[in-house]
Amino acid sequence: MWTDRQIKGFKPREGRYRLSEPIKHRGLGRLVVEVQPTGNKAFFFQYFRNGQRNMVSIGRYKQSAASSGLSLSEIREQGNKYGAMLQQGIDVADYLRKKREADDLMLLEAKAAKRRGTFEQMLDVYLDKLDGKASHSRVKQSFSRYVRRKHPELLKRYANEITSGDIQVILQKMIQAGITTQVNRTRSQLHAAFEHGIKQENDPRRDSDNRPVFNLDNNPVARIPKQSDYETVGDHVIADDDIRRIWNEITENYFIVGHVVKLALATGQRTGELIRLKVEDFHLDESFLTIPSVVSKNRTDHVVPLNDLAVEVSESILNEVEDASIYVFPGIIDGYYCEGIHINPTTLAHHARSFCEDYEGEKFVPRDIRRTFKTLAGKAGLSKEIRDRIQNHVVQDVSTKHYDKYDYLKEKQAAMKVWNDYLELIIHPVKNVTQLKRA
């Protein structure tokens, strides 16, 4: 058997070479030392199985107290363990390979456990996806009010442990509190959050090292039915008399809100998109505005031709805000326009409601304006197709979706002029009748 003195006496050569320790007990393997050109020595355990020679690494030899590696006694102890395994009929190389695989699996599982995402993290990841979209603040408020505050015990649980029963409890608590329509909204938002959790985890382009792992096999919200009786399809179309009153009076006490409402009436666009427009989105010299993809509901740029009434409203509000804000419809704090904040949708709805309370007419909400345009523009003679294009509805038929890239700008411009004349007859009936008589 080798001694330390003998091993240290193995001198390096130009190329590495190996020496085998004499066999003491056949069938139990032997130690092999590899002498490298640098003088370092590495030990292996050599054995034969089914006529095949196998070499298993033991480690580097510790040549001095200051060097790293294993002592001869430690090397020999490891060799004896491998020999005992052979004696028991265990293939050492196969055993070590399986052990490495098991250790690698345990390491992966440990990493996965450390990155295993909670329900709260899943909600946050979904909100990150919505960042910059109009729905972000609405969804964030919904999660905060109905999930985080009411069910904190669910937040720390792993996302894939959340069951349909847990979702049911969240919605039941809302129903018990007398909440109706928002129940379905919250259900849809939670459903979307779980769907995003499933998809982002399977996306081959995602950053797999820095994202929490949710291990979602299914969406627990999918089994929860919508409360159909809580949904009411809006059918209110603002009457001509109310349109006239709104147009002529709303800006007196509700300047910013009034201009949003009037521009929505003149163009048929969503108030939620208009309030997020910046000064740079208006091109009055060419009579159009652009609703950029980051603002529009269907995530596409939308060019809106401006008729005479729309230009008049746009000039009025732009002259008012001037350089005070990057937004055309800025938020107001302590009587001053906020440069980097647009008016809040809640403020818009609240002021519209307050205006309705000031006069005896039917109440309206901002979403009624778009429906009113759609209905009255039809009466004015505009086809459904051109009304849909003006309002940036997504056209789903194959030929339009994939092949028709025409922008229909000329047709939209002509249609907006027709709507301008029709709206003028509503808001200035006496003026128009007088002009007709003179003609």
Secondary structure, 3 states (H helix, E strand, C coil): CCCHHHHHCCCCCCCCEEEECCCCCCCCCEEEEEECCCCCEEEEEEEEECCEEEEEEEEEECCCCCCCCECHHHHHHHHHHHHHHHHCCCCHHHHHHHHHHHHHHHHHHHHHHHHECEHHHHHHHHHHHHCCCCCHHHHHHHHHHHHHCCCHHHHCCEHHHCCHHHHHHHHHHHHHCCCCHHHHHHHHHHHHHHHHHHHHHHCCCCCCCCCCECCCCCCCCCCCCCCHHHCCCCCCCCCHHHHHHHHHHHHHHCHHHHHHHHHHHHHCCCHHHHCCCEHHHEECCCCEEEECCCCCCCCCCEEEECCHHHHHHHHHHHHHHCCCCCECCEEEECCEEEEEEECCHHHHHHHHHHHHHCCCCCCCCHHHHHHHHHHHHHHCCCCHHHHHHHCCCCCCCHHHHHCCCCCCHHHHHHHHHHHHHHHHHHHCHHHHHHHHHHC
